[in-house]
Amino acid sequence: MMRKDSFRHIGMRTRLVEELRRKRITDERVLEAIGRVPRHLFLESSFIKFAYQDKAFPIGAGQTISQPYTVALQSQLLEVKAGEKILEVGTGSGYQAAVLIEMGVKLFSIERQGELYQRSVRLLRELGYQGRFYLGDGYEGLAAQAPFDKIIITAGAPVIPRNLLMQLKVGGMMVIPFGDKKQVLMRIIRINEDEFEQEEIEECAFVPMLNGVVGK
Ligand code: SAH
């Protein structure tokens, strides 16, 4: 497989970044990271020419790579700072993971589908993205690695997983698409041991967060 970046792709990314700016993504570190990650390598080759359109695309196993706007918005809402410990649920293509790693975080990411997990971990390693990747059920989180500064859920969650809230540091925050068929993107902040504050951001549509692990 050809894994190359080129001036043409860099030019297309620059235009994507401008488009995201027009859509009110203002966090420069997010925009810089999106400007650096070769998104075309995270799509199947038949979709490569669409890689820098602001659209979601299928990545196999019935899953999708999130739309760049969504990746940018979730990353911006997280108010990411270099060095933070972040848990991602739903590695999927690995693209959101790559954007966060570009921003200098310590990333932990969980995927439930074996096939995607294997493929994405291999690609991320080939591209030099350092993170800790787990095949597992995101509903459980990663108790052994907790607490996290931030948690990002990239699948639509019909309930807000309590396990995950408990794995947040006090002062930490979670960004989660909450709901069944259609979701509302929510940001939840742990204000102390027992209290959380939540804010609704906007409507969104993610593939569902499901239980259990499939494949290996
Ligand atoms: N962040 C991804 C988005 C992938 S779509 C990207 O940048 O491409 C959502 C992903 O969440 C899918 O790969 C799906 O398999 C995964 N997923 C759904 N429920 C899950 C769960 N309980 N634990 C871990 N991953 C889950």
Boltz pocket constraint, residues with backbone or C-beta under 6 A from the ligand:
constraints:
  - pocket:
      binder: B
      contacts: [[A, 63], [A, 64], [A, 65], [A, 66], [A, 89], [A, 90], [A, 91], [A, 92], [A, 93], [A, 94], [A, 95], [A, 96], [A, 97], [A, 110], [A, 111], [A, 112], [A, 113], [A, 116], [A, 136], [A, 137], [A, 138], [A, 139], [A, 154], [A, 155], [A, 207], [A, 208], [A, 209], [A, 210], [A, 211], [A, 212]]
      max_distance: 6.0
